[in-house]
């Protein structure tokens, strides 16, 4: 929580009545609501009033100012929709990480839904993005189990949701969080066409439908995840998709409001697996043949030779992924150090155009072939869940090591592993 929020909380605790017009964080609010949980945690709600009959609660997980996102919320508000904004990580004093968001209980979400019923007579929508839909779904389930009265909650809009459990080891299939199979309240998934979870969408929807949820998909053409978070004007496609959000919200509200609400709460399976702790290259046991790579190379002059008679490192990445970019220099150094040995380093870029990559490589050197996974199917075949993900393949074509995070490849530990694989060829 920033200094402004701490000062504001102190004033409210002292009984001071505030009429707010603007917060120092770069977004506007007309008033402020505070919701206290049973453990005395205070959930702070920024409210932008509007005259219409719809209220939308945005659960956010970023604290930096994102101009395109702020402009989008203002446009939503200007369309007649009352906007509530909630930052649960700030209110719980939690670090801003995927794991912090993924493990939120949903109690704060349930309390805010109660507050929306108490402070307004409007139809209520919930919205969240990326990992925040997980606690949102937990909160909806928790609230619907306890609420008594006439519900005005129409449903939820989940933007490019990551509804999987703890990150799996690279090369292992991710598992949906147990709350998905226990979610039966109406919802819409807004899925960017080139988003990282696009090809896992069928499994996700089947899980919702199996739970009895009236669940819909809205596919956003030509854009990737976080499309309304990027700098305004940087991509005309993202600008168009962001401008459409206010009218899409109105459309989704009408659709969700017409759906029947669940009469019973589904029991949730609490036996979910623990998080895999990964700090370096993880060895595979047994034989795991590497999938083929039948992809075009950025400049068209490279044909992937296959895995026989060489040790191959395959790095899945994207230019919009900061950790991917951070590890490029150490990958370049690894390539140089092993020059002249039977070692091959290639990268697979996730769903970006050749033009985008050429623009990137003018600024940052990539000293190894870049192969284009234009539709994301190669990444899916390799079960890539997060970026970067890398795989070491031996000279027989079997995956021997993997990692699903950025590491320093220019270390004695990495060299020892590569050299042990090279030694197997003698």
C-alpha positions as CSV (number, residue, x, y, z in Angstrom):
1,X,0.0,0.0,0.0
2,X,1.4,3.4,-1.0
3,X,1.8,6.5,1.3
4,X,-1.5,8.0,0.1
5,X,-3.5,4.8,0.9
6,X,-1.9,4.5,4.3
7,X,-2.7,8.2,5.1
8,X,-6.3,7.7,3.7
9,X,-6.8,4.6,5.9
10,X,-5.7,6.5,9.0
11,X,-8.1,9.3,8.3
12,X,-11.0,7.0,7.8
13,X,-10.1,5.1,11.0
14,X,-10.2,8.4,12.8
15,X,-13.7,9.0,11.5
16,X,-12.9,11.7,9.0
17,X,-15.4,11.9,6.1
18,X,-13.8,12.3,2.8
19,X,-15.1,13.4,-0.6
20,X,-12.5,12.4,-3.1
21,X,-12.0,13.7,-6.6
22,X,-8.6,12.3,-7.5
23,X,-6.0,9.9,-6.0
24,X,-2.3,10.6,-6.4
25,X,-1.9,7.3,-8.2
26,X,-3.2,8.7,-11.5
27,X,-6.8,7.5,-11.5
28,X,-9.9,9.3,-10.5
29,X,-12.5,8.5,-7.9
30,X,-15.6,10.2,-6.6
31,X,-15.8,8.5,-3.2
32,X,-14.2,5.8,-1.2
33,X,-15.7,2.7,0.6
34,X,-13.9,0.7,3.2
35,X,-14.8,-2.9,3.9
36,X,-13.5,-4.6,7.1
37,X,-13.0,-8.4,7.1
38,X,-13.3,-10.6,10.2
39,X,-9.6,-10.5,10.8
40,X,-9.7,-6.6,10.7
41,X,-8.1,-6.4,7.2
42,X,-9.5,-3.3,5.5
43,X,-10.4,-3.6,1.8
44,X,-10.4,-0.2,0.1
45,X,-12.7,0.5,-2.8
46,X,-12.3,3.5,-5.1
47,X,-15.7,4.4,-6.6
48,X,-16.3,6.4,-9.8
49,X,-20.0,7.1,-9.9
50,X,-22.2,7.0,-12.9
51,X,-25.9,7.4,-13.6
52,X,-26.5,4.1,-15.3
53,X,-27.9,0.9,-13.8
54,X,-24.7,-1.2,-14.0
55,X,-21.9,-1.4,-11.5
56,X,-18.6,-3.2,-12.4
57,X,-15.9,-4.1,-9.8
58,X,-12.4,-4.3,-11.2
59,X,-10.0,-6.4,-9.1
60,X,-6.5,-5.3,-10.2
61,X,-3.0,-6.5,-9.3
62,X,-0.8,-3.8,-10.7
63,X,0.3,-0.6,-8.8
64,X,2.1,1.3,-11.6
65,X,0.1,3.7,-13.7
66,X,-0.9,2.1,-17.0
67,X,-2.3,5.0,-19.2
68,X,-4.2,2.8,-21.6
69,X,-5.9,0.9,-18.8
70,X,-6.7,4.1,-17.0
71,X,-8.2,5.6,-20.2
72,X,-10.2,2.4,-20.7
73,X,-11.7,2.6,-17.2
74,X,-12.6,6.3,-17.7
75,X,-14.3,5.3,-21.0
76,X,-16.3,2.6,-19.2
77,X,-17.3,5.1,-16.5
78,X,-18.2,7.7,-19.2
79,X,-20.5,5.1,-20.8
80,X,-22.7,5.3,-17.7
81,X,-21.2,2.3,-15.8
82,X,-20.3,2.8,-12.1
83,X,-16.7,1.6,-11.6
84,X,-15.3,0.1,-8.4
85,X,-11.6,-0.5,-8.2
86,X,-10.0,-2.9,-5.7
87,X,-6.4,-3.7,-5.1
88,X,-6.3,-6.7,-2.8
89,X,-2.6,-7.1,-2.8
90,X,-2.2,-3.6,-1.4
91,X,-4.8,-4.2,1.2
92,X,-3.3,-7.4,2.4
93,X,0.2,-5.9,2.2
94,X,1.4,-8.7,0.0
95,X,4.2,-8.7,-2.6
96,X,3.2,-8.3,-6.2
97,X,3.8,-11.8,-7.5
98,X,1.8,-14.4,-9.4
99,X,2.1,-16.7,-6.3
100,X,0.6,-13.9,-4.0
101,X,-2.4,-13.5,-6.4
102,X,-2.8,-17.3,-7.0
103,X,-3.1,-18.1,-3.3
104,X,-5.6,-15.4,-2.2
105,X,-8.5,-17.0,-0.5
106,X,-11.3,-15.0,-2.1
107,X,-12.6,-13.6,1.3
108,X,-11.9,-10.0,0.2
109,X,-13.8,-10.6,-3.1
110,X,-16.8,-12.0,-1.2
111,X,-16.8,-9.0,1.1
112,X,-16.7,-6.5,-1.8
113,X,-19.7,-8.3,-3.5
114,X,-21.6,-7.9,-0.2
115,X,-20.6,-4.2,-0.1
116,X,-21.9,-3.7,-3.6
117,X,-25.3,-5.1,-2.6
118,X,-25.3,-2.9,0.5
119,X,-24.2,0.4,-1.1
120,X,-26.0,0.2,-4.5
121,X,-29.1,-1.1,-6.1
122,X,-27.5,-1.6,-9.5
123,X,-26.7,-4.8,-11.4
124,X,-23.3,-6.0,-10.4
125,X,-20.5,-7.3,-12.7
126,X,-17.0,-8.4,-11.6
127,X,-13.9,-8.1,-13.8
128,X,-10.3,-9.3,-13.4
129,X,-7.3,-10.3,-15.6
130,X,-4.4,-12.7,-15.7
131,X,-4.1,-14.5,-12.3
132,X,-6.6,-12.4,-10.4
133,X,-9.6,-14.4,-11.8
134,X,-8.6,-17.3,-9.4
135,X,-9.4,-15.4,-6.2
136,X,-12.3,-13.8,-8.0
137,X,-13.8,-17.3,-8.6
138,X,-13.1,-18.3,-5.0
139,X,-14.8,-15.2,-3.8
140,X,-17.9,-15.7,-6.0
141,X,-18.2,-19.2,-4.7
142,X,-17.7,-18.2,-1.1
143,X,-20.2,-15.3,-1.4
144,X,-22.9,-17.4,-3.1
145,X,-22.7,-20.0,-0.4
146,X,-23.4,-17.5,2.3
147,X,-25.6,-14.8,0.7
148,X,-29.2,-14.6,1.6
149,X,-31.6,-12.4,-0.3
150,X,-32.1,-11.3,-3.9
151,X,-28.8,-11.5,-5.8
152,X,-27.9,-8.6,-8.2
153,X,-24.6,-10.2,-9.2
154,X,-25.0,-10.9,-12.9
155,X,-21.6,-12.7,-13.3
156,X,-17.9,-12.2,-14.1
157,X,-15.8,-11.1,-17.0
158,X,-12.3,-12.8,-17.0
159,X,-9.7,-11.2,-19.3
160,X,-7.0,-13.6,-20.5
161,X,-7.3,-15.6,-17.3
162,X,-4.6,-17.9,-16.0
163,X,-6.7,-20.4,-14.0
164,X,-4.1,-23.0,-13.6
165,X,-2.5,-24.2,-10.4
166,X,1.1,-24.0,-9.3
167,X,3.5,-23.7,-12.3
168,X,4.5,-27.2,-13.5
169,X,7.9,-28.2,-14.4
170,X,8.8,-27.3,-18.0
171,X,7.4,-30.0,-20.2
172,X,4.7,-31.1,-17.8
173,X,1.1,-30.3,-18.5
174,X,-0.5,-27.7,-16.2
175,X,-3.4,-28.6,-14.0
176,X,-6.5,-26.3,-13.6
177,X,-7.0,-24.9,-10.2
178,X,-9.7,-26.9,-8.3
179,X,-11.9,-23.8,-8.0
180,X,-12.6,-24.1,-11.8
181,X,-14.4,-27.4,-11.3
182,X,-16.4,-25.8,-8.5
183,X,-17.5,-22.7,-10.3
184,X,-21.0,-22.6,-11.6
185,X,-21.8,-18.9,-11.7
186,X,-22.2,-17.2,-15.1
187,X,-19.1,-15.8,-16.7
188,X,-17.4,-14.7,-19.9
189,X,-13.8,-15.4,-20.9
190,X,-12.2,-12.7,-23.0
191,X,-9.4,-14.5,-24.8
192,X,-6.9,-12.7,-27.0
193,X,-6.4,-14.6,-30.2
194,X,-2.6,-14.7,-29.8
195,X,-2.6,-15.1,-26.0
196,X,-0.4,-17.6,-24.2
197,X,-3.3,-19.8,-23.1
198,X,-5.3,-19.7,-26.3
199,X,-4.8,-23.4,-27.1
200,X,-5.8,-24.5,-23.6
201,X,-9.1,-22.7,-23.8
202,X,-11.1,-25.8,-24.8
203,X,-10.1,-27.7,-21.7
204,X,-10.9,-24.7,-19.5
205,X,-14.4,-24.3,-21.0
206,X,-15.1,-28.0,-20.7
207,X,-14.3,-27.8,-17.0
208,X,-16.7,-24.8,-16.5
209,X,-19.5,-26.5,-18.5
210,X,-19.0,-29.7,-16.6
211,X,-19.5,-27.7,-13.4
212,X,-22.8,-26.3,-14.8
213,X,-21.5,-22.8,-15.3
214,X,-23.2,-20.7,-18.1
215,X,-19.7,-19.9,-19.5
216,X,-19.0,-18.0,-22.8
217,X,-16.0,-17.0,-24.8
218,X,-15.2,-13.8,-26.5
219,X,-12.2,-14.1,-28.8
220,X,-10.3,-10.8,-29.4
221,X,-8.7,-10.9,-32.8
222,X,-5.0,-10.1,-33.5
223,X,-4.0,-9.1,-30.0
224,X,-2.1,-10.8,-27.2
225,X,-2.5,-10.9,-23.4
226,X,-2.4,-7.6,-21.5
227,X,-3.6,-5.7,-24.6
228,X,-5.2,-2.9,-22.6
229,X,-2.1,-2.5,-20.4
230,X,0.4,-1.6,-23.0
231,X,1.4,2.0,-23.9
232,X,-1.4,3.8,-25.8
233,X,-0.9,4.1,-29.5
234,X,1.9,1.5,-29.6
235,X,-0.3,-1.0,-31.6
236,X,-3.3,0.0,-33.6
237,X,-4.9,-3.5,-33.0
238,X,-4.6,-3.1,-29.3
239,X,-6.0,0.4,-29.4
240,X,-9.1,-0.9,-31.3
241,X,-9.6,-3.8,-28.9
242,X,-9.3,-1.5,-25.9
243,X,-11.7,1.0,-27.3
244,X,-14.3,-1.8,-27.7
245,X,-14.2,-2.8,-24.0
246,X,-16.9,-0.4,-22.7
247,X,-19.6,-1.6,-25.2
248,X,-18.5,-5.2,-24.8
249,X,-19.0,-4.9,-21.1
250,X,-22.6,-3.7,-21.6
251,X,-23.2,-6.6,-24.0
252,X,-21.7,-9.1,-21.6
253,X,-23.8,-7.7,-18.7
254,X,-27.0,-8.2,-20.6
255,X,-26.0,-11.8,-21.5
256,X,-25.0,-12.8,-18.0
257,X,-27.9,-11.1,-16.3
258,X,-30.3,-13.3,-18.4
259,X,-28.6,-16.5,-17.2
260,X,-30.0,-18.5,-14.2
261,X,-28.0,-18.4,-11.1
262,X,-26.9,-21.6,-9.4
263,X,-29.1,-23.0,-6.6
264,X,-26.2,-25.0,-4.9
265,X,-22.6,-24.6,-4.3
266,X,-20.2,-27.3,-5.6
267,X,-17.8,-28.8,-3.1
268,X,-14.2,-27.9,-3.9
269,X,-11.3,-30.4,-4.1
270,X,-8.7,-29.1,-1.6
271,X,-6.1,-31.8,-2.6
272,X,-4.3,-29.7,-5.2
273,X,-0.6,-30.4,-5.7
274,X,2.0,-28.2,-4.2
275,X,4.1,-25.7,-6.1
276,X,7.2,-27.1,-7.8
277,X,10.3,-25.4,-6.4
278,X,12.7,-24.7,-9.3
279,X,16.0,-22.9,-8.9
280,X,18.0,-24.4,-11.9
281,X,17.9,-27.0,-14.6
282,X,15.6,-29.9,-13.7
283,X,16.6,-33.4,-14.8
284,X,14.1,-35.7,-16.5
285,X,14.1,-39.4,-15.7
286,X,13.5,-42.1,-18.3
287,X,13.2,-41.5,-22.0
288,X,11.2,-38.5,-23.2
289,X,11.6,-37.9,-26.9
290,X,11.7,-34.3,-28.0
291,X,8.9,-33.2,-30.3
292,X,9.9,-32.2,-33.8
293,X,10.5,-28.5,-34.8
294,X,9.1,-28.0,-38.2
295,X,9.1,-24.2,-38.2
296,X,10.4,-21.4,-40.4
297,X,13.4,-19.4,-39.3
298,X,13.3,-15.7,-39.0
299,X,15.5,-15.0,-42.0
300,X,14.5,-18.2,-43.9
301,X,18.0,-19.6,-44.3
302,X,18.1,-22.1,-41.4
303,X,16.8,-25.6,-41.5
304,X,16.6,-27.3,-38.1
305,X,18.9,-30.3,-38.4
306,X,17.2,-32.4,-35.8
307,X,18.6,-33.8,-32.6
308,X,21.0,-36.6,-33.7
309,X,24.7,-36.3,-33.0
310,X,24.4,-33.0,-31.2
311,X,23.3,-31.6,-27.8
312,X,20.5,-29.1,-28.4
313,X,19.2,-26.3,-26.2
314,X,15.8,-25.1,-27.2
315,X,14.6,-21.8,-25.7
316,X,10.9,-20.8,-26.0
317,X,10.5,-17.0,-25.5
318,X,8.9,-13.8,-26.7
319,X,10.1,-10.2,-27.0
320,X,7.3,-8.9,-24.7
321,X,8.5,-11.2,-21.9
322,X,11.1,-9.2,-19.7
323,X,12.7,-12.3,-18.2
324,X,13.1,-13.8,-21.7
325,X,15.0,-10.7,-22.8
326,X,17.1,-10.6,-19.6
327,X,18.6,-14.0,-20.2
328,X,19.5,-13.4,-23.9
329,X,23.0,-12.1,-23.2
330,X,23.9,-15.2,-21.2
331,X,22.5,-17.5,-23.9
332,X,24.7,-15.6,-26.4
333,X,27.7,-16.2,-24.2
334,X,26.9,-19.9,-23.8
335,X,26.7,-20.2,-27.6
336,X,30.1,-18.6,-28.0
337,X,31.8,-20.7,-25.3
338,X,30.6,-23.9,-26.9
339,X,31.5,-22.9,-30.5
340,X,33.2,-25.8,-32.4
341,X,31.6,-28.5,-30.2
342,X,28.6,-30.6,-31.2
343,X,26.2,-28.2,-29.5
344,X,23.2,-26.5,-31.1
345,X,21.2,-23.5,-29.6
346,X,18.0,-22.4,-31.2
347,X,15.1,-20.3,-30.0
348,X,11.4,-20.5,-30.7
349,X,9.5,-17.2,-30.6
350,X,5.9,-17.4,-29.5
351,X,3.3,-15.9,-31.9
352,X,5.1,-12.8,-33.1
353,X,5.6,-11.6,-36.6
354,X,9.0,-11.5,-38.5
355,X,8.6,-7.7,-38.6
356,X,8.3,-7.5,-34.8
357,X,11.3,-9.7,-34.3
358,X,13.5,-7.8,-36.8
359,X,12.7,-4.6,-35.1
360,X,13.7,-6.2,-31.7
361,X,16.9,-7.7,-33.0
362,X,18.1,-4.3,-34.3
363,X,18.3,-3.2,-30.6
364,X,19.2,-6.5,-28.8
365,X,21.5,-9.1,-30.2
366,X,20.3,-12.7,-30.6
367,X,23.3,-14.8,-31.8
368,X,21.4,-18.0,-32.6
369,X,18.5,-18.9,-34.9
370,X,15.0,-17.7,-34.1
371,X,12.3,-20.0,-35.3
372,X,8.7,-18.7,-35.6
373,X,5.9,-20.4,-33.8
374,X,3.3,-18.3,-35.5
375,X,0.2,-20.2,-34.3
376,X,1.5,-21.4,-30.9
377,X,1.1,-25.1,-31.8
378,X,4.8,-25.9,-31.4
379,X,4.8,-24.4,-27.9
380,X,1.7,-26.4,-27.1
381,X,3.3,-29.7,-28.4
382,X,6.3,-29.0,-26.0
383,X,3.8,-28.2,-23.2
384,X,5.2,-24.8,-22.7
385,X,3.2,-23.1,-20.0
386,X,5.3,-20.0,-19.1
387,X,8.0,-18.0,-20.8
388,X,10.8,-18.4,-21.0
389,X,11.0,-22.2,-21.0
390,X,14.1,-24.1,-22.1
391,X,14.9,-27.7,-22.8
392,X,18.2,-29.6,-23.1
393,X,18.0,-32.5,-25.6
394,X,20.7,-35.2,-25.8
395,X,22.2,-36.6,-29.0
396,X,19.6,-39.4,-29.0
397,X,16.8,-36.9,-29.2
398,X,15.6,-37.3,-25.6
399,X,14.8,-34.3,-23.3
400,X,17.2,-34.5,-20.4
401,X,16.7,-31.2,-18.6
402,X,14.2,-28.3,-18.5
403,X,13.6,-25.0,-16.8
404,X,10.5,-22.7,-16.9
405,X,12.1,-19.5,-15.7
406,X,15.0,-17.3,-16.8
407,X,18.4,-18.3,-15.5
408,X,22.0,-17.2,-16.0
409,X,23.3,-19.7,-18.7
410,X,26.9,-18.5,-18.3
411,X,27.6,-20.4,-15.0
412,X,29.8,-23.4,-14.0
413,X,26.6,-25.3,-13.1
414,X,25.2,-25.0,-16.6
415,X,28.5,-25.8,-18.2
416,X,28.9,-28.9,-16.1
417,X,25.5,-30.2,-17.2
418,X,26.2,-29.5,-20.9
419,X,29.6,-31.1,-20.7
420,X,28.2,-34.2,-19.0
421,X,25.8,-34.6,-22.0
422,X,28.7,-34.0,-24.5
423,X,30.7,-36.6,-22.7
424,X,28.0,-39.2,-23.3
425,X,28.7,-38.9,-27.0
426,X,32.3,-40.2,-26.7
